[in-house]
Amino acid sequence: METLKAIFKRRSIRKFADKKITDKQIKTLLEAAMMSPTAVNAQEWEFLVIRDKKQLIEITKIHPHAQMLKQADAAIIVCGNTSKEILPGYWIGDCGACSQNILLAATDIGLGSVWLGVQPNKKRVQDIRKLFKLPKHIMPFNVIALGYPAEKKKPENRYDDKKAHYEKW
């Protein structure tokens, strides 16, 4: 798939079919994530792949907008490793970039996905850290639900000329 086609086709999918994602597909998503840029090439992201249905359901008790995880086949929790930070706080933007790569790669290989925000909600961060026994230096950024889409969404045109500014405000 061409890059622009994946960008314009990508939609948040919240309904998933009962079909398994392969290990190869998960690896492809992780490879795509790790190709993202990071500030001063710190590569301070880490990924926790969740495939166990019980654990996916536990996340729904923590995150009020994560109910689709009950249908999802897997999730990737994108985390920042603060012990690898070179520029403090930049892990947040770097995790955003790798998350977008995961979403686009999922679209490209025929999977549905949706970004479920964890950071900066302190309660969600704390509860995800506790549930998965994350070390102190590992900060959860988001949860990306994954599965084969059980819904079709048409591409949206979100372009707004009023939000583009040139040379000055």
C-alpha positions in Angstrom: 0.0 0.0 0.0 1.3 3.5 -0.7 2.0 5.6 2.3 -0.7 8.3 1.5 -3.3 5.6 0.8 -2.7 4.1 4.3 -2.8 7.6 5.9 -6.1 8.5 4.2 -7.6 5.1 4.7 -6.7 4.7 8.4 -9.7 5.0 10.8 -10.2 4.1 14.5 -11.8 0.6 14.5 -13.7 -0.4 17.6 -15.4 -3.6 16.4 -13.4 -6.6 15.7 -14.0 -10.0 14.1 -13.3 -13.3 15.8 -10.1 -13.9 13.8 -6.5 -14.4 15.0 -3.7 -12.1 14.3 -0.5 -14.0 13.5 2.8 -13.6 15.3 4.3 -12.4 12.0 1.7 -9.6 11.9 2.5 -8.5 15.4 6.3 -8.5 14.6 5.5 -6.4 11.5 3.7 -3.8 13.6 6.6 -3.7 16.1 9.2 -3.4 13.3 7.2 -0.5 11.9 7.0 1.1 15.4 10.8 0.9 15.8 11.3 2.6 12.5 9.9 5.8 13.8 12.0 8.8 14.6 13.1 9.7 18.1 14.7 12.8 19.6 18.5 12.4 19.3 17.9 8.8 18.2 17.2 7.8 21.9 14.8 5.0 20.9 13.4 5.0 24.4 10.2 3.2 23.4 9.3 -0.3 24.7 6.3 -2.4 23.8 4.2 -4.8 25.8 2.2 -7.2 23.6 -1.0 -8.5 25.2 -2.8 -11.5 23.7 -4.3 -13.1 26.8 -8.1 -12.4 26.8 -8.2 -12.1 30.6 -5.6 -9.4 30.6 -7.3 -7.5 27.7 -10.5 -7.6 29.8 -8.6 -6.3 32.9 -7.6 -3.2 30.9 -11.3 -2.5 30.3 -11.7 -2.2 34.0 -9.0 0.5 34.1 -9.8 2.4 30.9 -13.4 3.5 30.5 -13.1 3.8 26.7 -11.4 0.5 26.1 -14.4 -1.8 25.9 -13.5 -2.9 22.4 -10.6 -4.9 24.0 -13.2 -7.5 24.8 -13.4 -8.3 21.1 -9.8 -7.4 20.1 -7.4 -10.2 19.4 -4.4 -8.3 20.8 -3.2 -5.0 22.1 0.2 -3.3 22.2 1.0 -1.1 25.2 3.4 1.5 24.0 5.7 2.6 26.8 8.6 5.1 27.3 11.7 3.9 29.0 12.8 6.9 31.0 16.2 5.3 31.9 17.1 5.7 28.2 16.0 9.4 28.0 18.6 11.8 26.7 16.3 14.7 26.6 13.8 14.4 29.5 10.2 14.3 28.4 10.8 13.7 24.7 9.8 10.1 25.1 6.1 11.3 24.9 6.5 12.6 21.4 8.6 9.7 20.4 6.0 7.2 21.6 3.4 9.2 19.6 5.4 8.8 16.5 5.8 5.0 16.9 2.1 4.7 17.8 1.2 6.3 14.5 3.5 3.9 12.7 1.7 1.0 14.3 -1.7 2.4 13.3 -0.6 2.9 9.7 1.1 -0.5 9.4 -2.0 -2.1 10.8 -4.1 -0.5 8.1 -1.6 -1.5 5.5 -1.8 -5.2 6.5 -5.6 -5.3 6.8 -5.9 -5.0 10.5 -8.1 -2.6 12.5 -6.7 -0.6 15.4 -7.6 2.2 17.8 -5.4 4.3 20.0 -6.5 4.3 23.7 -4.8 7.1 25.6 -3.2 6.4 28.9 -0.6 9.3 29.3 -1.1 11.9 30.8 -4.0 10.4 32.9 -2.2 9.7 36.2 -4.8 7.1 37.4 -4.6 5.2 34.1 -0.8 5.3 34.2 -0.7 4.1 37.8 -3.3 1.3 37.2 -1.6 0.0 33.9 1.8 0.1 35.7 0.3 -1.9 38.6 -1.6 -4.4 36.4 1.4 -5.3 34.3 4.1 -4.9 37.0 6.0 -2.3 35.0 9.3 -1.2 36.4 9.6 2.4 37.7 11.4 3.6 34.6 8.8 2.2 32.2 5.9 4.6 31.6 2.8 3.5 29.7 1.9 5.9 26.9 -1.1 4.3 25.3 -2.8 1.0 24.5 -3.4 0.1 20.9 -6.3 -2.4 20.4 -5.8 -4.7 17.4 -7.9 -7.1 15.4 -9.5 -7.8 12.1 -12.2 -5.1 11.5 -15.8 -6.0 11.9 -16.9 -2.6 10.8 -16.3 -0.5 7.7 -15.7 3.2 7.9 -15.3 5.5 5.0 -12.3 7.7 4.8 -12.8 11.2 6.2 -11.5 14.4 4.8 -10.3 16.3 7.9 -8.4 19.0 6.1 -9.3 22.5 7.3 -7.7 25.4 5.5 -8.3 27.6 8.5 -5.8 25.5 10.5 -2.9 26.0 8.1 -0.8 29.1 8.7 2.0 30.3 6.5 4.9 32.5 7.6 3.0 34.2 10.4 -0.2 33.6 12.3 
